[in-house]
Amino acid sequence: MLSANQNAGGVINQPFFNEEDLKRLFGREDEKEELPPGPKPVTVEFQPEKPKLQEAQKIPESSIYPNSTPHFNDLFGVREERPSIFKLILRFLGTFLLIFVISYSLINGPALIMKMKYFWDTQYHNQQWATGYTVPAISSESRLIIPKIRTNVPIFWNVSQDQITQKLQDGVAHYEGTAVPGQVGNIFIFGHSSYYLWAAGSYKDVFALLNELSGGDKIYVQYNGAQFAYEVTGQTVVDPDDTSVLTQGNEKILSLMTCVPVGTNLKRLVVTAKQVGG
C-alpha cells in the first residue's frame, strides 16, 4: 500500500513544477533570454541624409553678383564669376593699348630717343645743341644745315612725287617745280621725322626735331658751290592734302616739311624761313 505522500508514479515528494517552469510562469516579460557566449554583435547607427537647401531658401544670384553673370561649375560644384561685358571691353582696350605702345616705341625708337635726349639736355641741363656747332665749309655737294638741331644732310633736287620715298632714304628731297636757292619763290624740301626701323636708309629721323625751330633760328643751304642763309619766321601744321604751302610768292622763301606726330602721317609740319644776306 502506498503512503499518502507517494504519487501515482511511486516518486516521493516530487513537485508538480520545477524551477524552470516557475520562471516561465512568473518571470518578467521584458527579461531577455541570455545569449550563449560568443562574439558581440556590431551595432550600426544610421544617420539620415541632411535635407538639401530648398529652392525657396536660395539667395537670388542677382543680389550676390549685381554686375556680372554668375554660373555654377556642374562638374565640381564650384561657383565661378563670369566677367561682365564692361570688364571684357576694358581688358581688351588695355591689351590693345599695351601692344600699340610697345610696337610704336620699337618702330620709332631712334626718333623718340633723339627727342628725349634733346629734351633732357635743353630742359634739365640748360644746354643748347647749337653750342660749339660750326657750319661746315662749302662743298660741291648740296647740303641742308640746321645748327640748332645739329642737322647736316644731303639735298636731292627736283624730285618728282613718285620718287620722293626713294630719295628720302639718302637725304632730303626738293619738290620739283618749286624755286631753288637764289631765286624768288618758295624752296620746298621734304624730310622724314621717323620711318620704319627696318626700312633702308640712314636719314629716317632727320627732321625728328624740326618742331624745335623757332623765330630767328638759322638754316643754311649749300647749292652749286655757294651757301645761302635763311632765318626762321614761323611754323604751321596742315593737312596732308593742303597744297597752299607750295605757293611761290614774291620773296625768297625756304619751306621744310615733315610728318607729325612722329611716326604717323596724320598731319604735316611746315617750317618757313626767309633768305637773309642776299
Helices and strands as residue ranges (DSSP letters): H 19-26, G 55-57, H 61-64, E 69-73, E 78-82, H 85-107, H 109-119, I 120-124, E 143-146, G 147-149, E 151-159, G 161-163, H 164-167, E 172-175, E 185-190, G 210-212, E 218-223, E 226-238, G 244-246, E 252-260, E 267-276
